[in-house]
């Protein structure tokens, strides 16, 4: 047996050593459509030859890949652009960037509830302050 640390022959023990530089963490693989982590179910797709340049590639999670397969079966298009078109349709439906966040105005009832809680909290804080001042001035 050869000693790992010293490289000598005839030694009966093997000593494992650590690396000098720390391992760098790989960034998580995310789905190209929905931006979720793909974990172990990543599917890498590349456009077939014959599509206009640049050929595109996607990494999809299991849900988006299933939706893409359903869209591909539904599509009557038989050209090499079929994958790109189906991916665009699935992305239009599943992408987190499709819909702008809705900022609807707060109703009057909600404002009344917010103001009531605010006044209640302010009254309690003033009560605590008055009690603390009375306690300090009494001693």
QUIMOHU-V673287 format. One record per run of one state. SS is the DSSP state (hx for helix, st for strand, lp for the rest). FROM is the first residue (numbers start at 1). LEN is the number of residues. If there is no record, write none. Layout:
# QUIMOHU-V673287
ss: [SS | SS]
from: [FROM | FROM]
len: [LEN | LEN]
This chain:
# QUIMOHU-V673287
ss: [lp | st | lp | st | lp | st | lp | st | lp | st | lp | st | lp | hx | lp | hx | lp | hx | lp]
from: [1 | 2 | 3 | 9 | 10 | 30 | 31 | 37 | 38 | 43 | 47 | 57 | 61 | 62 | 75 | 82 | 95 | 108 | 139]
len: [1 | 1 | 6 | 1 | 20 | 1 | 6 | 1 | 5 | 4 | 10 | 4 | 1 | 13 | 7 | 13 | 13 | 31 | 1]
